[in-house]
Amino acid sequence: MTDPAASPAQLSQRPKIKNPEFINHLKAKQLLPEEFIEDLLAEFNGNALDLLMALIQTGYGSKQDLCQIWCNTIGIAHVDLEKTLFQPDVVRKLPESFAREYYAIPVYQMGDTITVATATPQNKKILKEIEIRVGGRVNLVFALPQDIEWAIEQEYMTNTSLQDFLKKIAASRVLISDKRITPAGLKQIAGEEAINQLHVAITLVGITENISEIIIEPSAEDARVYFVDHQDIKERFLLDLPVYRTLTANLIKLAKLDNTSADASQYSRILFPTPGKKYDIRVLSLPTETGQKLFLKLMDRQPLLRLPQLANLYMSKKLQQFITHQLDMANGIFLMGGPDTAAQTAIAYAILLKFASGKGKYLTVEDNIKYLLNGIEQYQVNPEAGVTRRALLESCLKQHPKMIYIQNIDDPELKDLLVGINPSDQFIVAGIKAENAVEALYRALQMGMGNVVNAVVAQQPAARLCDHCKEKYILPEETVQELFIAKEKTRVSAWREAGCAYCSHTGFIGSIGIYEYLPATSVLKDLAEKNTNRYNLHQKTKEYNYESLEYDGIKKVLRGLTPLKELERIQSRFIS
């Protein structure tokens, strides 16, 4: 997703910098585990600057402290552009296109020296280019790339034409009057380009007034804009239809929605820049008889969320191989069971990221979209807007995609659609509420999906021990005898929580999954349909290289990832 008003120059790649000394400082200060540092660095293809920004956004350290560490390693001062006053005449000594392309913006001038903030202050070539353009001496300081992007939006755009436009709009009170807004009226108030800037004005008003959602709804004669303050819906103003069409066209363009699919609901987002931060705006476009009805949900600035990878979900090698085999076959329904279908999203996204490559469509039907995935069309269920699971799944099936992920199939209205799919033509990853893999299979069979389910993975979430303070201890002998087949006394170590400043003295940081899986073979389906005792069915699954939740949990206990009491809690949920 690009930012509003992005120009071709703005779409230049962010700088890529390797800074091994910075990495060493992070490890020496033990701000976070070395394994996590290396994992993130690998994810960013060795770009230490991306790592710096990720650590700031995820809260592993303050911007001031982390930038200071960075600048100590390069020997150049840091400037926080969010707290800096710019000299407008100095800013414009560099063309906006140059500022965007090279991530550099002039800040102020003292004597004959201009201070320029850049993400690459050690780059002598950039220093020389800037000196040529400003015609004098330049002092380079370090600033984060995203801060430079925001400063450019603020200083080159927001503080000039857009700021003037907003002042005129505010003075005219057009956004709070009961008169219909027309192209001629906007032109008279704020000039020729006013109609093309209205989408920015409406969004900024929503942000300023702390609105949670903006709804733009057309009718045969005009269009209404509603501001939603949580559950309180207020009509704000009327739009002439030509104004509505331009407004929605601009918003659809920013959200990168497909304007050729006016008869289909679409979901996307806009990252909207304001001075000092970006707002995450989720956009739902819903077709109506009179035009597109738009829902703009203002999410505020969100912390960086790491996209899940199968290799990072603490799955056994056998389970990863099992999943890879199912992706190679790519047919029928691949069930994902768990006490909460939303908890399976990380696995589903990891599967999508691994599977979605090359030609073909990859679609999702989700109750709540947690991540936005490149190259994947994601649709969110919204019953209040008339967007049901059934309607979305029907639409997805008609497109004959390579894969569909549906977060929750616990909906009676989906039964005939799922039972009626052709396993050789469709591949669906589906979430289902179940405590373990066997229960997930039973539930699918009760829904009549015996012929289309090919495999099951189940997950139970467990609290993950803090690596900084967890403590090792020897398991009691009676516990060892319960867990393992041991003819003689055996010393077995496990780990338990302690508590430290890093984990807020809880002993835990985040969670991990405890997994089990099984192939939905004809033999297992037949036993399940005959209501075979579930214990006996579990025993039968061992012939298929089955690994139980208990087995996977014990491995994670011995590795120090979770305490034994978490495994006991999970088992108590479904042991009868």
C-alpha positions as CSV (number, residue, x, y, z in Angstrom):
1,M,0.0,0.0,0.0
2,T,1.4,3.4,-1.0
3,D,0.9,6.6,0.9
4,P,-1.7,9.2,-0.3
5,A,-0.4,11.5,-3.0
6,A,2.6,9.3,-3.7
7,S,4.6,10.4,-6.7
8,P,6.9,8.2,-8.7
9,A,9.9,9.6,-6.9
10,Q,8.3,8.8,-3.5
11,L,8.1,5.2,-4.4
12,S,11.9,4.9,-4.4
13,Q,13.3,2.0,-2.3
14,R,14.1,2.9,1.3
15,P,17.8,2.9,2.0
16,K,19.5,-0.4,2.7
17,I,22.3,-0.2,5.2
18,K,24.4,-2.9,6.9
19,N,25.6,-1.8,10.3
20,P,27.3,-4.7,12.1
21,E,28.5,-2.5,14.9
22,F,24.9,-1.6,15.7
23,I,23.9,-5.3,15.8
24,N,26.8,-6.0,18.2
25,H,25.7,-3.1,20.4
26,L,22.1,-4.5,20.6
27,K,23.4,-7.9,21.6
28,A,25.8,-6.5,24.2
29,K,23.0,-4.4,25.8
30,Q,20.7,-7.5,25.8
31,L,17.7,-5.5,24.8
32,L,16.2,-8.6,23.3
33,P,17.4,-12.2,22.6
34,E,20.1,-12.7,20.1
35,E,18.0,-15.3,18.3
36,F,15.3,-12.7,17.8
37,I,17.8,-10.1,16.5
38,E,19.2,-12.6,13.9
39,D,15.7,-13.7,13.0
40,L,14.5,-10.1,12.3
41,L,17.7,-9.2,10.5
42,A,17.3,-12.2,8.2
43,E,13.7,-11.2,7.5
44,F,14.9,-7.8,6.5
45,N,17.6,-9.2,4.2
46,G,20.4,-7.9,6.4
47,N,19.1,-4.3,6.3
48,A,20.0,-3.0,9.8
49,L,18.1,0.2,9.2
50,D,14.9,-1.7,8.7
51,L,15.7,-3.6,12.0
52,L,16.2,-0.3,13.8
53,M,12.7,0.9,12.6
54,A,11.1,-2.4,13.5
55,L,12.5,-2.4,17.1
56,I,11.2,1.2,17.6
57,Q,7.7,0.3,16.3
58,T,7.4,-2.9,18.3
59,G,8.4,-1.1,21.5
60,Y,11.6,-2.9,22.3
61,G,13.2,0.4,23.0
62,S,12.5,4.1,22.8
63,K,13.2,6.0,19.6
64,Q,15.6,8.2,21.4
65,D,17.6,5.4,22.9
66,L,17.8,3.2,19.8
67,C,18.6,6.1,17.5
68,Q,21.3,7.1,19.9
69,I,22.9,3.6,19.7
70,W,22.7,3.8,15.9
71,C,24.3,7.3,15.8
72,N,27.0,6.3,18.2
73,T,28.1,3.6,15.8
74,I,28.2,6.0,12.8
75,G,29.5,9.1,14.7
76,I,26.8,11.4,13.5
77,A,24.1,13.3,15.4
78,H,20.4,12.3,15.4
79,V,17.5,14.7,14.9
80,D,13.9,13.8,15.8
81,L,11.9,15.4,13.0
82,E,8.7,15.1,15.0
83,K,10.0,17.6,17.5
84,T,11.9,19.8,15.1
85,L,10.8,23.3,13.8
86,F,11.6,23.7,10.1
87,Q,12.5,26.9,8.3
88,P,10.1,26.8,5.3
89,D,12.4,28.8,3.0
90,V,15.3,26.5,3.8
91,V,13.2,23.4,3.2
92,R,12.5,24.5,-0.3
93,K,16.2,24.8,-1.2
94,L,15.9,21.2,-2.2
95,P,13.3,20.1,-4.8
96,E,10.6,17.8,-3.4
97,S,11.4,15.1,-5.9
98,F,15.1,15.0,-4.8
99,A,14.0,14.9,-1.1
100,R,11.7,11.9,-1.7
101,E,14.2,10.0,-3.9
102,Y,17.2,10.5,-1.5
103,Y,15.4,10.6,1.8
104,A,16.9,14.0,2.7
105,I,15.1,17.2,3.9
106,P,16.7,20.5,4.8
107,V,15.8,21.6,8.4
108,Y,17.4,24.9,9.2
109,Q,20.3,27.2,8.4
110,M,22.8,28.7,10.8
111,G,25.2,31.2,9.2
112,D,26.2,29.8,5.8
113,T,25.6,26.1,6.8
114,I,22.4,24.3,6.1
115,T,21.5,21.3,8.3
116,V,19.9,18.5,6.3
117,A,18.3,15.4,7.8
118,T,18.9,12.2,5.9
119,A,18.7,8.4,6.5
120,T,22.2,8.0,4.9
121,P,24.4,10.8,6.4
122,Q,27.6,8.9,5.7
123,N,26.9,8.9,1.9
124,K,29.4,11.4,0.5
125,K,27.8,11.3,-2.9
126,I,24.5,12.5,-1.5
127,L,26.4,15.2,0.5
128,K,28.0,16.5,-2.7
129,E,24.6,16.4,-4.6
130,I,22.9,18.4,-1.9
131,E,25.7,21.0,-1.7
132,I,25.4,21.6,-5.4
133,R,21.6,22.1,-5.2
134,V,21.5,24.4,-2.2
135,G,24.6,26.2,-3.3
136,G,26.5,26.2,0.0
137,R,27.9,24.2,2.9
138,V,25.8,21.3,4.3
139,N,25.8,19.5,7.6
140,L,24.2,16.1,7.5
141,V,22.4,14.6,10.5
142,F,20.6,11.3,10.8
143,A,16.8,10.9,10.8
144,L,14.6,7.8,10.4
145,P,13.3,7.1,6.9
146,Q,9.6,7.2,8.0
147,D,10.2,10.5,9.9
148,I,11.6,11.9,6.7
149,E,8.6,10.7,4.7
150,W,6.2,12.4,7.2
151,A,8.3,15.6,7.2
152,I,8.2,15.7,3.4
153,E,4.4,15.3,3.5
154,Q,4.2,18.0,6.2
155,E,6.6,20.6,4.8
156,Y,6.2,20.2,1.0
157,M,2.4,19.6,1.0
158,T,0.5,19.9,4.2
159,N,2.0,23.3,5.1
160,T,1.4,24.8,1.7
161,S,-1.5,24.2,-0.8
162,L,-3.3,21.6,1.4
163,Q,-3.0,23.7,4.5
164,D,-4.4,26.7,2.6
165,F,-7.2,24.6,1.3
166,L,-8.1,23.3,4.8
167,K,-8.2,26.9,6.1
168,K,-10.6,27.9,3.4
169,I,-12.8,24.9,4.0
170,A,-12.9,25.6,7.7
171,A,-13.6,29.2,7.2
172,S,-16.5,28.4,4.9
173,R,-18.0,25.9,7.4
174,V,-19.0,23.9,4.4
175,L,-18.4,20.5,6.2
176,I,-20.9,21.4,8.9
177,S,-23.7,23.1,7.0
178,D,-26.9,21.5,5.7
179,K,-26.3,22.7,2.2
180,R,-25.4,20.2,-0.5
181,I,-21.7,20.5,-1.6
182,T,-21.4,21.1,-5.3
183,P,-18.4,21.3,-7.6
184,A,-19.1,25.0,-8.2
185,G,-19.4,25.7,-4.5
186,L,-16.1,24.0,-3.8
187,K,-14.4,25.9,-6.6
188,Q,-15.7,29.2,-5.3
189,I,-14.5,28.4,-1.8
190,A,-11.1,27.0,-2.4
191,G,-10.2,27.1,-6.1
192,E,-10.0,24.8,-9.1
193,E,-8.4,21.8,-7.2
194,A,-10.7,21.8,-4.2
195,I,-12.8,18.9,-5.4
196,N,-9.7,16.8,-5.8
197,Q,-8.6,17.6,-2.2
198,L,-11.9,16.9,-0.5
199,H,-11.1,13.3,0.4
200,V,-8.0,14.6,2.4
201,A,-10.1,17.2,4.1
202,I,-12.8,14.8,5.2
203,T,-10.2,12.3,6.5
204,L,-8.3,15.0,8.4
205,V,-11.6,16.2,10.0
206,G,-12.4,12.7,11.1
207,I,-8.9,12.3,12.6
208,T,-9.1,15.7,14.3
209,E,-12.5,14.9,15.9
210,N,-11.4,11.4,16.9
211,I,-14.0,9.7,14.7
212,S,-13.9,5.9,14.6
213,E,-15.5,5.5,11.1
214,I,-16.6,7.6,8.1
215,I,-19.4,6.2,5.9
216,I,-20.1,7.6,2.4
217,E,-23.5,6.4,1.1
218,P,-24.9,7.4,-2.3
219,S,-28.6,7.7,-3.3
220,A,-30.3,8.4,-6.6
221,E,-30.1,12.1,-6.0
222,D,-27.1,12.8,-3.8
223,A,-24.7,11.2,-1.3
224,R,-24.5,11.5,2.5
225,V,-21.3,11.4,4.6
226,Y,-21.7,10.1,8.1
227,F,-19.2,10.4,10.9
228,V,-19.4,7.5,13.4
229,D,-18.2,8.3,16.9
230,H,-18.0,4.7,18.0
231,Q,-21.7,3.6,18.0
232,D,-23.1,7.1,17.6
233,I,-23.8,7.8,13.9
234,K,-24.1,11.4,12.9
235,E,-25.0,12.8,9.4
236,R,-22.5,15.5,8.6
237,F,-23.1,16.8,5.1
238,L,-24.6,16.2,1.7
239,L,-22.6,15.8,-1.6
240,D,-23.7,16.5,-5.1
241,L,-23.3,13.3,-7.1
242,P,-20.3,14.7,-9.2
243,V,-18.6,15.5,-5.9
244,Y,-19.4,12.1,-4.5
245,R,-18.0,10.4,-7.7
246,T,-14.7,12.3,-7.5
247,L,-14.4,11.8,-3.7
248,T,-14.9,8.0,-4.0
249,A,-12.7,7.7,-7.0
250,N,-9.8,9.3,-5.1
251,L,-10.4,7.1,-2.1
252,I,-10.6,4.0,-4.2
253,K,-7.3,5.0,-5.9
254,L,-5.6,5.5,-2.6
255,A,-6.8,2.2,-1.3
256,K,-5.7,0.5,-4.6
257,L,-9.1,-1.1,-5.0
258,D,-10.0,-2.5,-8.4
259,N,-12.3,0.2,-9.9
260,T,-13.3,-2.3,-12.6
261,S,-15.0,-4.5,-10.1
262,A,-17.8,-2.1,-9.1
263,D,-20.2,-5.1,-8.6
264,A,-18.1,-6.8,-5.9
265,S,-17.3,-5.9,-2.3
266,Q,-13.7,-5.1,-1.7
267,Y,-11.5,-4.6,1.3
268,S,-8.2,-2.7,1.6
269,R,-6.5,0.0,3.6
270,I,-4.9,3.5,3.3
271,L,-1.8,4.6,5.3
272,F,-2.7,8.2,5.7
273,P,0.2,10.6,6.7
274,T,-0.3,13.4,9.2
275,P,2.5,15.4,10.9
276,G,4.4,13.0,13.1
277,K,2.5,9.8,12.5
278,K,0.5,7.7,10.0
279,Y,-3.1,6.6,10.4
280,D,-4.1,3.1,9.4
281,I,-7.5,3.4,7.6
282,R,-9.3,0.2,6.7
283,V,-11.5,0.6,3.7
284,L,-14.6,-1.4,2.7
285,S,-16.2,-0.8,-0.6
286,L,-19.7,-2.2,-0.9
287,P,-21.7,-2.1,-4.2
288,T,-25.2,-0.6,-4.2
289,E,-27.7,0.2,-6.9
290,T,-26.7,3.9,-6.8
291,G,-22.9,3.5,-6.5
292,Q,-20.1,2.4,-4.2
293,K,-20.8,2.7,-0.4
294,L,-17.6,3.3,1.4
295,F,-16.7,2.5,5.0
296,L,-13.5,4.1,6.3
297,K,-12.5,2.8,9.7
298,L,-9.8,4.8,11.4
299,M,-7.4,2.4,13.2
300,D,-4.8,5.0,14.3
301,R,-1.1,4.1,14.1
302,Q,-0.5,0.4,14.6
303,P,2.7,-1.3,15.9
304,L,4.7,-3.3,13.3
305,L,3.3,-6.8,13.1
306,R,5.7,-9.5,11.9
307,L,4.3,-11.7,9.2
308,P,4.3,-15.3,10.4
309,Q,6.5,-17.9,8.8
310,L,6.0,-21.7,9.2
311,A,9.6,-22.0,10.4
312,N,9.0,-19.4,13.2
313,L,5.9,-21.1,14.7
314,Y,7.8,-23.7,16.7
315,M,6.4,-26.6,14.6
316,S,8.2,-29.9,14.5
317,K,10.0,-30.9,11.3
318,K,7.4,-33.6,10.8
319,L,4.5,-31.2,11.0
320,Q,6.2,-28.8,8.6
321,Q,6.7,-31.7,6.2
322,F,3.1,-32.7,6.6
323,I,1.9,-29.2,5.8
324,T,4.2,-28.9,2.8
325,H,2.8,-32.3,1.5
326,Q,-0.8,-30.9,1.8
327,L,0.2,-27.8,-0.1
328,D,1.8,-29.9,-2.8
329,M,-1.4,-31.8,-3.2
330,A,-3.5,-28.6,-2.9
331,N,-7.0,-30.2,-3.0
332,G,-10.0,-30.6,-0.8
333,I,-10.3,-29.0,2.7
334,F,-7.4,-28.6,5.0
335,L,-8.9,-28.2,8.5
336,M,-7.3,-26.1,11.2
337,G,-8.8,-26.8,14.6
338,G,-8.5,-24.9,17.9
339,P,-10.5,-23.4,20.8
340,D,-10.6,-20.1,18.9
341,T,-10.6,-20.0,15.1
342,A,-9.0,-16.5,15.2
343,A,-6.0,-18.1,17.0
344,Q,-5.3,-20.2,13.9
345,T,-4.8,-17.1,11.7
346,A,-1.0,-17.1,12.2
347,I,-0.8,-20.7,10.7
348,A,-3.2,-19.8,7.9
349,Y,-1.2,-16.7,6.9
350,A,2.1,-18.7,7.1
351,I,0.6,-21.3,4.8
352,L,-0.6,-18.5,2.4
353,L,2.8,-16.9,2.4
354,K,4.4,-20.3,1.6
355,F,1.9,-21.4,-0.9
356,A,0.9,-18.2,-2.7
357,S,3.4,-17.8,-5.5
358,G,3.2,-17.7,-9.3
359,K,0.0,-17.3,-11.2
360,G,-3.5,-17.8,-9.8
361,K,-5.7,-16.1,-7.2
362,Y,-5.4,-16.5,-3.5
363,L,-8.5,-15.4,-1.5
364,T,-9.5,-15.1,2.1
365,V,-12.8,-14.8,4.0
366,E,-12.0,-13.5,7.5
367,D,-14.0,-12.4,10.5
368,N,-11.1,-10.1,11.4
369,I,-8.2,-9.3,9.1
370,K,-5.1,-9.3,11.3
371,Y,-2.4,-8.7,8.6
372,L,-2.6,-7.4,5.0
373,L,-0.8,-9.8,2.7
374,N,0.7,-8.7,-0.6
375,G,-0.7,-10.4,-3.7
376,I,-3.7,-11.9,-1.8
377,E,-7.2,-10.7,-2.0
378,Q,-8.6,-10.5,1.6
379,Y,-12.3,-10.1,2.4
380,Q,-13.8,-9.3,5.8
381,V,-17.1,-10.5,7.0
382,N,-19.3,-7.5,7.9
383,P,-23.0,-8.6,8.6
384,E,-24.0,-5.0,9.4
385,A,-23.0,-4.0,5.9
386,G,-24.7,-7.1,4.4
387,V,-21.4,-8.9,3.8
388,T,-22.0,-12.4,5.0
389,R,-19.6,-15.4,5.1
390,R,-21.8,-17.2,2.6
391,A,-21.9,-14.3,0.1
392,L,-18.1,-14.0,0.3
393,L,-17.4,-17.7,0.0
394,E,-19.8,-18.0,-2.9
395,S,-18.0,-15.1,-4.6
396,C,-14.6,-16.7,-4.0
397,L,-15.6,-20.1,-5.3
398,K,-16.9,-18.6,-8.5
399,Q,-13.4,-17.1,-9.2
400,H,-11.8,-20.6,-9.2
401,P,-8.8,-19.5,-7.1
402,K,-5.8,-21.7,-6.4
403,M,-6.5,-21.4,-2.7
404,I,-9.2,-20.0,-0.3
405,Y,-8.7,-19.4,3.4
406,I,-11.9,-19.2,5.4
407,Q,-11.3,-18.3,9.0
408,N,-14.5,-19.9,10.4
409,I,-16.7,-22.6,8.9
410,D,-18.9,-22.9,12.0
411,D,-21.8,-21.4,10.1
412,P,-24.8,-23.6,9.0
413,E,-25.2,-21.4,5.9
414,L,-21.9,-22.7,4.5
415,K,-22.6,-26.4,4.7
416,D,-24.0,-26.9,1.2
417,L,-21.2,-24.8,-0.3
418,L,-18.5,-26.8,1.4
419,V,-20.0,-30.2,1.0
420,G,-20.5,-29.5,-2.7
421,I,-17.0,-28.6,-3.7
422,N,-15.0,-30.7,-6.0
423,P,-11.8,-31.7,-4.1
424,S,-9.8,-32.1,-7.2
425,D,-10.6,-28.5,-8.3
426,Q,-10.7,-26.6,-5.0
427,F,-8.2,-26.2,-2.2
428,I,-9.6,-24.6,1.0
429,V,-7.9,-24.0,4.3
430,A,-10.7,-23.7,6.9
431,G,-10.8,-22.9,10.6
432,I,-13.1,-24.9,12.8
433,K,-13.6,-24.7,16.6
434,A,-12.2,-27.9,18.2
435,E,-10.0,-28.8,21.1
436,N,-7.8,-31.3,19.1
437,A,-7.4,-32.8,15.7
438,V,-9.7,-35.8,16.3
439,E,-12.6,-33.5,17.5
440,A,-12.0,-31.3,14.4
441,L,-12.4,-34.4,12.2
442,Y,-15.5,-35.5,14.1
443,R,-17.1,-32.1,13.7
444,A,-16.3,-31.9,10.0
445,L,-17.9,-35.3,9.5
446,Q,-21.0,-34.3,11.4
447,M,-21.3,-31.3,9.0
448,G,-21.3,-33.8,6.1
449,M,-17.8,-32.9,4.8
450,G,-16.3,-36.5,4.9
451,N,-15.6,-36.6,1.2
452,V,-13.8,-33.3,1.0
453,V,-11.6,-33.1,4.1
454,N,-8.1,-34.4,3.5
455,A,-6.1,-33.3,6.5
456,V,-6.3,-31.7,10.0
457,V,-3.9,-29.6,12.1
458,A,-5.0,-28.5,15.6
459,Q,-3.4,-26.0,17.9
460,Q,-3.7,-25.0,21.5
461,P,-2.1,-21.8,22.6
462,A,0.4,-21.9,25.5
463,A,2.1,-19.1,27.4
464,R,5.7,-18.8,26.4
465,L,8.4,-18.5,29.1
466,C,10.5,-15.4,29.3
467,D,14.0,-16.3,28.1
468,H,15.6,-13.7,30.4
469,C,14.4,-15.1,33.7
470,K,13.0,-18.6,33.3
471,E,14.6,-21.0,35.8
472,K,15.6,-24.6,35.4
473,Y,14.6,-27.3,37.9
474,I,14.5,-31.1,38.2
475,L,11.1,-32.8,37.7
476,P,9.9,-34.9,40.6
477,E,10.4,-38.6,40.0
478,E,6.7,-39.4,40.0
479,T,6.2,-36.8,37.2
480,V,8.9,-38.4,35.2
481,Q,7.3,-41.8,35.5
482,E,4.0,-40.3,34.4
483,L,5.4,-38.6,31.3
484,F,8.0,-41.1,30.1
485,I,8.7,-44.8,30.0
486,A,11.6,-45.1,32.4
487,K,12.7,-48.4,34.0
488,E,15.2,-46.6,36.2
489,K,15.3,-43.3,38.0
490,T,16.1,-40.6,35.6
491,R,16.9,-37.0,36.2
492,V,14.8,-34.8,33.8
493,S,15.0,-31.0,33.8
494,A,12.2,-28.6,32.9
495,W,11.7,-24.8,33.1
496,R,9.3,-22.6,35.0
497,E,8.5,-18.9,35.2
498,A,10.4,-16.5,37.5
499,G,9.7,-12.9,36.6
500,C,11.9,-9.9,35.7
501,A,11.6,-6.4,34.3
502,Y,11.8,-7.6,30.8
503,C,8.5,-9.6,31.1
504,S,6.9,-7.1,33.6
505,H,7.5,-9.7,36.4
506,T,5.0,-12.2,34.9
507,G,7.5,-14.8,33.8
508,F,6.0,-15.0,30.3
509,I,6.3,-13.2,27.0
510,G,3.7,-13.9,24.3
511,S,2.5,-17.4,23.4
512,I,3.4,-20.4,21.3
513,G,1.4,-23.2,19.7
514,I,1.1,-26.8,20.9
515,Y,0.2,-28.8,17.8
516,E,-1.1,-32.1,16.6
517,Y,-2.0,-33.3,13.1
518,L,-3.4,-36.2,11.2
519,P,-4.3,-37.2,7.6
520,A,-8.0,-37.6,7.1
521,T,-7.7,-41.1,5.6
522,S,-10.7,-43.2,4.6
523,V,-9.9,-45.6,7.5
524,L,-10.0,-42.8,10.1
525,K,-13.1,-41.2,8.6
526,D,-14.9,-44.6,8.6
527,L,-14.0,-45.1,12.3
528,A,-15.2,-41.6,13.2
529,E,-18.4,-42.0,11.3
530,K,-19.0,-45.3,13.3
531,N,-18.7,-43.2,16.5
532,T,-15.6,-45.2,17.5
533,N,-14.4,-44.3,21.0
534,R,-12.1,-41.3,20.7
535,Y,-9.3,-42.9,22.7
536,N,-9.3,-45.8,20.3
537,L,-9.4,-43.4,17.3
538,H,-6.4,-41.6,18.8
539,Q,-4.6,-45.0,19.1
540,K,-5.3,-45.8,15.5
541,T,-3.9,-42.4,14.3
542,K,-0.4,-43.5,15.6
543,E,-0.2,-45.8,12.5
544,Y,-0.2,-42.6,10.4
545,N,2.9,-41.0,11.9
546,Y,0.6,-39.0,14.2
547,E,2.0,-36.7,16.9
548,S,-0.4,-35.8,19.7
549,L,-0.8,-32.5,21.6
550,E,0.7,-34.1,24.6
551,Y,3.8,-35.3,22.7
552,D,4.4,-31.9,21.1
553,G,3.8,-30.2,24.5
554,I,6.3,-32.3,26.3
555,K,9.0,-31.4,23.8
556,K,8.3,-27.7,24.3
557,V,8.4,-28.2,28.1
558,L,11.8,-29.9,27.9
559,R,13.0,-27.1,25.5
560,G,12.1,-24.5,28.0
561,L,9.5,-22.8,25.8
562,T,6.5,-23.3,28.2
563,P,6.1,-24.7,31.7
564,L,4.6,-28.1,32.5
565,K,1.5,-26.5,34.1
566,E,0.6,-25.1,30.7
567,L,0.5,-28.6,29.2
568,E,-1.5,-29.8,32.1
569,R,-4.0,-26.9,31.6
570,I,-4.4,-27.8,27.9
571,Q,-4.9,-31.5,28.6
572,S,-7.6,-30.7,31.2
573,R,-9.6,-29.0,28.5
574,F,-10.4,-32.1,26.6
575,I,-9.6,-35.2,28.8
576,S,-12.8,-36.9,29.6
